[in-house]
């Protein structure tokens, strides 16, 4: 059997550098690898696990499709599809998988606890089930590699546990999926604390930001006096240096670290240079994006064909699980 890859991004807004470096770059690397059949999804059902706007859900999903294609996901090589187009199969499998997982296991996941803190009034069953739906997304394609950021590791652990249990109890042949790691597996926030995230205003740079916007966003990133005995390992300066490394390489980071303990860093120069490097990487993506915006029929076709291809594989797995679990 050809090895499969599955990854997805929620339809919660335009993609940011965290999504790009943590997930999309890995998706592109595996798309180039002929050993793998790659399936890339827009996780709009997962979007519904936290408060969302029903008026924009469909258009948001479409935005992510266009971001995917602009970044280089190629429908000739990868199946690009919207999760809700195969909701009947993914949600069905998630239910079957839920029979082998305890409530306590789900409640103790750090990702669940974080979301409970973030949305104390929206602690729903959908939120508790998030990791099971994700396990279903992966296992329904029997995917063995999952290019996602490090924040998703606890969910992958659940997917592996579920795969093991389904294999042991029902004789399934699910692979135990592992994370495909990229250099940008953790892209820090511009605010100096935590990771870059769509839900934290000021923390991110989106793939559609132009140079002026990138400069504006970086301008408010916290810094210090620029000089000291020891280069900070956490906070705003550490995060800026992490971004320098991601966009300009380790050597450039070392030069700045050296500068910090000698002459001192001029943050205006550092930020201008970083903005330029980010903008150069984003320019071709933005150019492609403009072309796609002018060709809605093509985007429709990608979404339609993606759903058909995904469905063919997903249907087989669901039929197999039903049979093995006694549903005939
Ligand atoms: P989400 O927007 O939560 O659906 O995340 C989509 C993908 O982007 C997942 O693979 C995440 O792990 C990844 N991701 C999100 N934020 C970051 C970040 N700050 N650094 C690295 N990867 C990230």
Boltz pocket constraint, residues with backbone or C-beta under 6 A from the ligand:
constraints:
  - pocket:
      binder: B
      contacts: [[A, 8], [A, 9], [A, 10], [A, 11], [A, 12], [A, 17], [A, 18], [A, 19], [A, 20], [A, 21], [A, 22], [A, 23], [A, 147], [A, 148], [A, 149], [A, 150], [A, 151], [A, 152], [A, 184], [A, 185], [A, 186], [A, 187], [A, 188], [A, 195], [A, 196], [A, 197], [A, 198]]
      max_distance: 6.0
